């Protein structure tokens, strides 16, 4: 079982920065692919950034160069540093853990944290 708890969301003006944190419990964290997803009003959930167990990162085109994902396998934490925020970044941001448990892929989600960017 994996539990994910996000924090760090809030209201910020355009051009500002926020840092999201995701605290993970469970022994599978270090072997998990960790991702940050977001879901804006009336939109589908989309992958914003991901980091593999080996530290390889990938980003959605809309955030590349502005957002940075990182992980700390000692503290079981994943972070999303968001700079130069735009109103279109407004969404609920979710932390996700994806890993192979030996027989199937497992997918876990946090409860989400709201990010609102004002113009």
PyMOL commands that place a pseudoatom at each C-alpha (Angstrom):
pseudoatom trace, name=CA, resn=UNK, resi=1, chain=A, elem=C, hetatm=0, pos=[0.000, 0.000, 0.000]
pseudoatom trace, name=CA, resn=UNK, resi=2, chain=A, elem=C, hetatm=0, pos=[1.233, 3.494, -0.874]
pseudoatom trace, name=CA, resn=UNK, resi=3, chain=A, elem=C, hetatm=0, pos=[-0.111, 6.743, 0.506]
pseudoatom trace, name=CA, resn=UNK, resi=4, chain=A, elem=C, hetatm=0, pos=[0.639, 10.083, -1.095]
pseudoatom trace, name=CA, resn=UNK, resi=5, chain=A, elem=C, hetatm=0, pos=[0.058, 13.473, 0.533]
pseudoatom trace, name=CA, resn=UNK, resi=6, chain=A, elem=C, hetatm=0, pos=[0.527, 16.685, -1.450]
pseudoatom trace, name=CA, resn=UNK, resi=7, chain=A, elem=C, hetatm=0, pos=[1.166, 20.125, -0.037]
pseudoatom trace, name=CA, resn=UNK, resi=8, chain=A, elem=C, hetatm=0, pos=[2.329, 23.533, -1.164]
pseudoatom trace, name=CA, resn=UNK, resi=9, chain=A, elem=C, hetatm=0, pos=[-0.528, 24.694, -3.329]
pseudoatom trace, name=CA, resn=UNK, resi=10, chain=A, elem=C, hetatm=0, pos=[-2.055, 28.132, -3.063]
pseudoatom trace, name=CA, resn=UNK, resi=11, chain=A, elem=C, hetatm=0, pos=[-2.834, 31.420, -4.758]
pseudoatom trace, name=CA, resn=UNK, resi=12, chain=A, elem=C, hetatm=0, pos=[-0.061, 33.226, -6.601]
pseudoatom trace, name=CA, resn=UNK, resi=13, chain=A, elem=C, hetatm=0, pos=[0.160, 36.037, -9.117]
pseudoatom trace, name=CA, resn=UNK, resi=14, chain=A, elem=C, hetatm=0, pos=[1.237, 35.414, -12.659]
pseudoatom trace, name=CA, resn=UNK, resi=15, chain=A, elem=C, hetatm=0, pos=[5.015, 35.276, -12.888]
pseudoatom trace, name=CA, resn=UNK, resi=16, chain=A, elem=C, hetatm=0, pos=[5.314, 33.944, -9.369]
pseudoatom trace, name=CA, resn=UNK, resi=17, chain=A, elem=C, hetatm=0, pos=[6.575, 30.617, -8.053]
pseudoatom trace, name=CA, resn=UNK, resi=18, chain=A, elem=C, hetatm=0, pos=[5.305, 27.744, -5.966]
pseudoatom trace, name=CA, resn=UNK, resi=19, chain=A, elem=C, hetatm=0, pos=[6.877, 24.520, -4.789]
pseudoatom trace, name=CA, resn=UNK, resi=20, chain=A, elem=C, hetatm=0, pos=[4.689, 21.471, -4.431]
pseudoatom trace, name=CA, resn=UNK, resi=21, chain=A, elem=C, hetatm=0, pos=[5.694, 18.575, -2.215]
pseudoatom trace, name=CA, resn=UNK, resi=22, chain=A, elem=C, hetatm=0, pos=[4.478, 14.995, -2.154]
pseudoatom trace, name=CA, resn=UNK, resi=23, chain=A, elem=C, hetatm=0, pos=[5.187, 12.795, 0.849]
pseudoatom trace, name=CA, resn=UNK, resi=24, chain=A, elem=C, hetatm=0, pos=[5.022, 9.087, 0.092]
pseudoatom trace, name=CA, resn=UNK, resi=25, chain=A, elem=C, hetatm=0, pos=[4.730, 6.152, 2.433]
pseudoatom trace, name=CA, resn=UNK, resi=26, chain=A, elem=C, hetatm=0, pos=[5.482, 2.554, 1.531]
pseudoatom trace, name=CA, resn=UNK, resi=27, chain=A, elem=C, hetatm=0, pos=[8.518, 0.508, 0.629]
pseudoatom trace, name=CA, resn=UNK, resi=28, chain=A, elem=C, hetatm=0, pos=[8.016, 0.749, -3.136]
pseudoatom trace, name=CA, resn=UNK, resi=29, chain=A, elem=C, hetatm=0, pos=[8.795, 4.447, -3.435]
pseudoatom trace, name=CA, resn=UNK, resi=30, chain=A, elem=C, hetatm=0, pos=[12.381, 4.112, -4.621]
pseudoatom trace, name=CA, resn=UNK, resi=31, chain=A, elem=C, hetatm=0, pos=[11.346, 1.821, -7.484]
pseudoatom trace, name=CA, resn=UNK, resi=32, chain=A, elem=C, hetatm=0, pos=[8.333, 3.896, -8.499]
pseudoatom trace, name=CA, resn=UNK, resi=33, chain=A, elem=C, hetatm=0, pos=[7.865, 6.213, -11.400]
pseudoatom trace, name=CA, resn=UNK, resi=34, chain=A, elem=C, hetatm=0, pos=[6.613, 9.403, -9.783]
pseudoatom trace, name=CA, resn=UNK, resi=35, chain=A, elem=C, hetatm=0, pos=[4.529, 11.940, -11.612]
pseudoatom trace, name=CA, resn=UNK, resi=36, chain=A, elem=C, hetatm=0, pos=[2.755, 15.219, -11.115]
pseudoatom trace, name=CA, resn=UNK, resi=37, chain=A, elem=C, hetatm=0, pos=[-0.547, 15.527, -12.946]
pseudoatom trace, name=CA, resn=UNK, resi=38, chain=A, elem=C, hetatm=0, pos=[-3.009, 18.382, -13.087]
pseudoatom trace, name=CA, resn=UNK, resi=39, chain=A, elem=C, hetatm=0, pos=[-6.651, 18.829, -13.892]
pseudoatom trace, name=CA, resn=UNK, resi=40, chain=A, elem=C, hetatm=0, pos=[-7.946, 22.261, -14.769]
pseudoatom trace, name=CA, resn=UNK, resi=41, chain=A, elem=C, hetatm=0, pos=[-11.616, 23.289, -14.759]
pseudoatom trace, name=CA, resn=UNK, resi=42, chain=A, elem=C, hetatm=0, pos=[-13.441, 21.381, -17.477]
pseudoatom trace, name=CA, resn=UNK, resi=43, chain=A, elem=C, hetatm=0, pos=[-10.263, 19.668, -18.622]
pseudoatom trace, name=CA, resn=UNK, resi=44, chain=A, elem=C, hetatm=0, pos=[-8.894, 16.152, -18.554]
pseudoatom trace, name=CA, resn=UNK, resi=45, chain=A, elem=C, hetatm=0, pos=[-6.146, 15.205, -16.153]
pseudoatom trace, name=CA, resn=UNK, resi=46, chain=A, elem=C, hetatm=0, pos=[-2.756, 15.547, -17.807]
pseudoatom trace, name=CA, resn=UNK, resi=47, chain=A, elem=C, hetatm=0, pos=[0.798, 14.586, -16.957]
pseudoatom trace, name=CA, resn=UNK, resi=48, chain=A, elem=C, hetatm=0, pos=[2.839, 17.670, -16.100]
pseudoatom trace, name=CA, resn=UNK, resi=49, chain=A, elem=C, hetatm=0, pos=[6.157, 16.088, -15.162]
pseudoatom trace, name=CA, resn=UNK, resi=50, chain=A, elem=C, hetatm=0, pos=[7.538, 12.694, -14.270]
pseudoatom trace, name=CA, resn=UNK, resi=51, chain=A, elem=C, hetatm=0, pos=[10.703, 11.229, -12.810]
pseudoatom trace, name=CA, resn=UNK, resi=52, chain=A, elem=C, hetatm=0, pos=[11.807, 7.628, -13.042]
pseudoatom trace, name=CA, resn=UNK, resi=53, chain=A, elem=C, hetatm=0, pos=[13.337, 5.606, -10.250]
pseudoatom trace, name=CA, resn=UNK, resi=54, chain=A, elem=C, hetatm=0, pos=[16.700, 6.356, -11.858]
pseudoatom trace, name=CA, resn=UNK, resi=55, chain=A, elem=C, hetatm=0, pos=[16.111, 10.091, -11.950]
pseudoatom trace, name=CA, resn=UNK, resi=56, chain=A, elem=C, hetatm=0, pos=[15.225, 10.526, -15.620]
pseudoatom trace, name=CA, resn=UNK, resi=57, chain=A, elem=C, hetatm=0, pos=[12.728, 13.341, -16.020]
pseudoatom trace, name=CA, resn=UNK, resi=58, chain=A, elem=C, hetatm=0, pos=[10.163, 14.281, -18.630]
pseudoatom trace, name=CA, resn=UNK, resi=59, chain=A, elem=C, hetatm=0, pos=[7.894, 17.298, -18.965]
pseudoatom trace, name=CA, resn=UNK, resi=60, chain=A, elem=C, hetatm=0, pos=[4.819, 18.417, -20.805]
pseudoatom trace, name=CA, resn=UNK, resi=61, chain=A, elem=C, hetatm=0, pos=[5.695, 20.909, -23.495]
pseudoatom trace, name=CA, resn=UNK, resi=62, chain=A, elem=C, hetatm=0, pos=[3.626, 23.612, -21.831]
pseudoatom trace, name=CA, resn=UNK, resi=63, chain=A, elem=C, hetatm=0, pos=[5.777, 23.599, -18.682]
pseudoatom trace, name=CA, resn=UNK, resi=64, chain=A, elem=C, hetatm=0, pos=[9.209, 22.737, -20.035]
pseudoatom trace, name=CA, resn=UNK, resi=65, chain=A, elem=C, hetatm=0, pos=[11.743, 25.286, -18.893]
pseudoatom trace, name=CA, resn=UNK, resi=66, chain=A, elem=C, hetatm=0, pos=[9.466, 26.582, -16.132]
pseudoatom trace, name=CA, resn=UNK, resi=67, chain=A, elem=C, hetatm=0, pos=[8.821, 23.542, -13.933]
pseudoatom trace, name=CA, resn=UNK, resi=68, chain=A, elem=C, hetatm=0, pos=[11.337, 21.169, -12.356]
pseudoatom trace, name=CA, resn=UNK, resi=69, chain=A, elem=C, hetatm=0, pos=[10.532, 17.798, -10.829]
pseudoatom trace, name=CA, resn=UNK, resi=70, chain=A, elem=C, hetatm=0, pos=[12.856, 16.154, -8.340]
pseudoatom trace, name=CA, resn=UNK, resi=71, chain=A, elem=C, hetatm=0, pos=[12.801, 13.294, -5.889]
pseudoatom trace, name=CA, resn=UNK, resi=72, chain=A, elem=C, hetatm=0, pos=[14.508, 12.359, -2.653]
pseudoatom trace, name=CA, resn=UNK, resi=73, chain=A, elem=C, hetatm=0, pos=[14.573, 8.582, -2.195]
pseudoatom trace, name=CA, resn=UNK, resi=74, chain=A, elem=C, hetatm=0, pos=[15.859, 8.901, 1.371]
pseudoatom trace, name=CA, resn=UNK, resi=75, chain=A, elem=C, hetatm=0, pos=[13.003, 11.112, 2.515]
pseudoatom trace, name=CA, resn=UNK, resi=76, chain=A, elem=C, hetatm=0, pos=[10.421, 9.516, 0.183]
pseudoatom trace, name=CA, resn=UNK, resi=77, chain=A, elem=C, hetatm=0, pos=[9.553, 12.910, -1.246]
pseudoatom trace, name=CA, resn=UNK, resi=78, chain=A, elem=C, hetatm=0, pos=[8.800, 14.282, -4.693]
pseudoatom trace, name=CA, resn=UNK, resi=79, chain=A, elem=C, hetatm=0, pos=[8.847, 17.981, -5.481]
pseudoatom trace, name=CA, resn=UNK, resi=80, chain=A, elem=C, hetatm=0, pos=[7.591, 20.182, -8.271]
pseudoatom trace, name=CA, resn=UNK, resi=81, chain=A, elem=C, hetatm=0, pos=[9.214, 23.601, -8.478]
pseudoatom trace, name=CA, resn=UNK, resi=82, chain=A, elem=C, hetatm=0, pos=[6.985, 25.860, -10.557]
pseudoatom trace, name=CA, resn=UNK, resi=83, chain=A, elem=C, hetatm=0, pos=[8.372, 29.168, -11.815]
pseudoatom trace, name=CA, resn=UNK, resi=84, chain=A, elem=C, hetatm=0, pos=[7.003, 31.826, -14.137]
pseudoatom trace, name=CA, resn=UNK, resi=85, chain=A, elem=C, hetatm=0, pos=[3.491, 30.661, -13.408]
pseudoatom trace, name=CA, resn=UNK, resi=86, chain=A, elem=C, hetatm=0, pos=[0.716, 31.541, -15.812]
pseudoatom trace, name=CA, resn=UNK, resi=87, chain=A, elem=C, hetatm=0, pos=[-3.060, 31.708, -15.303]
pseudoatom trace, name=CA, resn=UNK, resi=88, chain=A, elem=C, hetatm=0, pos=[-3.402, 28.614, -17.494]
pseudoatom trace, name=CA, resn=UNK, resi=89, chain=A, elem=C, hetatm=0, pos=[-1.421, 26.664, -14.883]
pseudoatom trace, name=CA, resn=UNK, resi=90, chain=A, elem=C, hetatm=0, pos=[-4.420, 26.957, -12.582]
pseudoatom trace, name=CA, resn=UNK, resi=91, chain=A, elem=C, hetatm=0, pos=[-5.527, 23.439, -11.695]
pseudoatom trace, name=CA, resn=UNK, resi=92, chain=A, elem=C, hetatm=0, pos=[-5.654, 20.801, -9.019]
pseudoatom trace, name=CA, resn=UNK, resi=93, chain=A, elem=C, hetatm=0, pos=[-2.255, 19.111, -8.954]
pseudoatom trace, name=CA, resn=UNK, resi=94, chain=A, elem=C, hetatm=0, pos=[-2.008, 15.418, -8.103]
pseudoatom trace, name=CA, resn=UNK, resi=95, chain=A, elem=C, hetatm=0, pos=[0.943, 13.282, -7.138]
pseudoatom trace, name=CA, resn=UNK, resi=96, chain=A, elem=C, hetatm=0, pos=[1.066, 9.804, -8.664]
pseudoatom trace, name=CA, resn=UNK, resi=97, chain=A, elem=C, hetatm=0, pos=[3.121, 6.693, -7.963]
pseudoatom trace, name=CA, resn=UNK, resi=98, chain=A, elem=C, hetatm=0, pos=[3.353, 3.930, -10.540]
pseudoatom trace, name=CA, resn=UNK, resi=99, chain=A, elem=C, hetatm=0, pos=[5.285, 0.703, -10.005]
pseudoatom trace, name=CA, resn=UNK, resi=100, chain=A, elem=C, hetatm=0, pos=[5.440, -3.004, -10.835]
pseudoatom trace, name=CA, resn=UNK, resi=101, chain=A, elem=C, hetatm=0, pos=[4.746, -5.149, -7.784]
pseudoatom trace, name=CA, resn=UNK, resi=102, chain=A, elem=C, hetatm=0, pos=[5.925, -8.363, -9.396]
pseudoatom trace, name=CA, resn=UNK, resi=103, chain=A, elem=C, hetatm=0, pos=[2.599, -9.325, -10.895]
pseudoatom trace, name=CA, resn=UNK, resi=104, chain=A, elem=C, hetatm=0, pos=[0.902, -6.122, -12.019]
pseudoatom trace, name=CA, resn=UNK, resi=105, chain=A, elem=C, hetatm=0, pos=[1.325, -2.371, -12.407]
pseudoatom trace, name=CA, resn=UNK, resi=106, chain=A, elem=C, hetatm=0, pos=[0.075, -0.422, -9.423]
pseudoatom trace, name=CA, resn=UNK, resi=107, chain=A, elem=C, hetatm=0, pos=[-1.151, 3.140, -9.519]
pseudoatom trace, name=CA, resn=UNK, resi=108, chain=A, elem=C, hetatm=0, pos=[-1.664, 5.389, -6.505]
pseudoatom trace, name=CA, resn=UNK, resi=109, chain=A, elem=C, hetatm=0, pos=[-2.889, 8.984, -6.264]
pseudoatom trace, name=CA, resn=UNK, resi=110, chain=A, elem=C, hetatm=0, pos=[-2.792, 11.722, -3.697]
pseudoatom trace, name=CA, resn=UNK, resi=111, chain=A, elem=C, hetatm=0, pos=[-5.810, 13.835, -2.824]
pseudoatom trace, name=CA, resn=UNK, resi=112, chain=A, elem=C, hetatm=0, pos=[-4.624, 16.828, -4.839]
pseudoatom trace, name=CA, resn=UNK, resi=113, chain=A, elem=C, hetatm=0, pos=[-3.635, 20.385, -4.034]
pseudoatom trace, name=CA, resn=UNK, resi=114, chain=A, elem=C, hetatm=0, pos=[-5.146, 23.478, -5.627]
pseudoatom trace, name=CA, resn=UNK, resi=115, chain=A, elem=C, hetatm=0, pos=[-2.931, 25.917, -7.504]
pseudoatom trace, name=CA, resn=UNK, resi=116, chain=A, elem=C, hetatm=0, pos=[-4.517, 29.182, -8.584]
pseudoatom trace, name=CA, resn=UNK, resi=117, chain=A, elem=C, hetatm=0, pos=[-2.617, 31.721, -10.661]
pseudoatom trace, name=CA, resn=UNK, resi=118, chain=A, elem=C, hetatm=0, pos=[-4.170, 35.160, -10.926]
pseudoatom trace, name=CA, resn=UNK, resi=119, chain=A, elem=C, hetatm=0, pos=[-3.514, 37.484, -13.849]
for i in range(1, 119): cmd.bond("trace and resi %d" % i, "trace and resi %d" % (i + 1))
show_as sticks, trace
zoom trace
